[in-house]
C-alpha cells in the first residue's frame, strides 16, 4: 500500500488528513440525517412489534365545526395529516394559508358567522412536524395493551403521539389511536380519494353547479365561499368520544389539556381504524419494512469502501507522510479511472460501428 510520491520527507500539515477524515465522517452520518423523521413502514410500538403503515401514505383530511370557541361565531377546522411524510403546499397558495414546511399534521381555521357564511379569515395552525425554528416532533408510539388505562387493555392497536407545533404560545400535539379492524384498509371514507372519484362525475354537472351557486348567493353567502359539505352543525359522539362516522379516520377532539409538568397543551385526538394496526397483519407490497438483498449489498459495499479508504489514508499519512492524492490507497489507479472509462467507451463505440459496416470484397 506504499504510495507513489515524490515528496521530500517533510511531514504534511495535520489539516490535510483532518479535512479528509471530516469529509468521511459527513458521508457516514449523511444517511442518518435523511432519516431523522420516523419511517412509517417500520413503526416500533413495542419491543418486537413493528407496524407497517406504508399503505396509508398520502394526505388525509377531515373537518370539525366548533360552535363554542367564539361568542356569536363558529370556527371551521380542516385538519390534514400525512403519517408517512411532510405535507406539501396547495398549488397557487402562499404561506398565509398553509402550515410551515415540515408539517405532518396541520389545521386550517376559518371563521363562520351566524348566517353560516365562511369569511375570508384563514389561519394556519401547525400541530405536529419537524420545524427548523420549532419544538422537536419527539414522536412516541405505544401499544394500547401496554397503556395504563384499563379501557385500552382490551383493544388491539397502538397510539402515536406527535409534537412540534406552536400556536398562540400554546404547544400543539396530535394523538392518533390506530385501532385494529381486519375489515378495513384505513382508506374508507377518505375525503381526498372521494374528491378524486367525483371529478369525472362533475364534468357533466356544470349546469347543476351553476344553479346551486345562484341559490347560495340568494341565501346571502359570499360568492366562491361556502361551507364544506362534510361539515355539520351538530355532531353525535359515540361511546369512545369520537364522531359517529363510517369513515376509517375519525375526529375525536381538539382541546386544551394539561401536559407534562402542568403546562397547557392543545391536543388533537384522532382515531384511525385499519387492518394495518393488527399485530398479525403481514407486511405487503412495496411498503414492506424488510430490506432486500440488493439494499443490504449496497450498504455493506458503501461501508466497506469508506472503511478501506479511511484506513488506507490514515496508514499512508502516518507511515509514509503522504499528502493530497497520495493519501488515498492506489491513488494512481483512482486518478486513471476517468481515462480507463474513456478508452473503454471508445472501444465499445468502435466495435459497434465496425459491426455495422458493409462486409465483402472491396472495389479495385
Secondary structure, DSSP 8 states (H G I E B T S, - for coil): --------S----HHHHHHHHHHHHHHHHHHHHHT-S--TTSEEEETTEEE--GGG-S-EEEEEEEEEEETTEEEEEEEEE-SSS-----TT--GGGS--TTEEEEEEEEEE-TT--EEEEEEEEEEEE--TTS-----EEEEGGGSS-GGGTT--EEEEEEEEEEETTEEEEEEEEEEE-TT--S-TT-HHHHHHHHHHHHTT-HHHHHHHHHHHHHTT--TT----TT--S---B-TTSSB--SSSEEEEEEEEEE-GGG-EEEEEEEEEEEGGGSTT----GGG-SS--HHHHHHHHHHHHHHHHHHHHHHHHHHHH---GGGGSTTHHHHHHHHHHHHHHHHHHHHHHHHHTS--S----
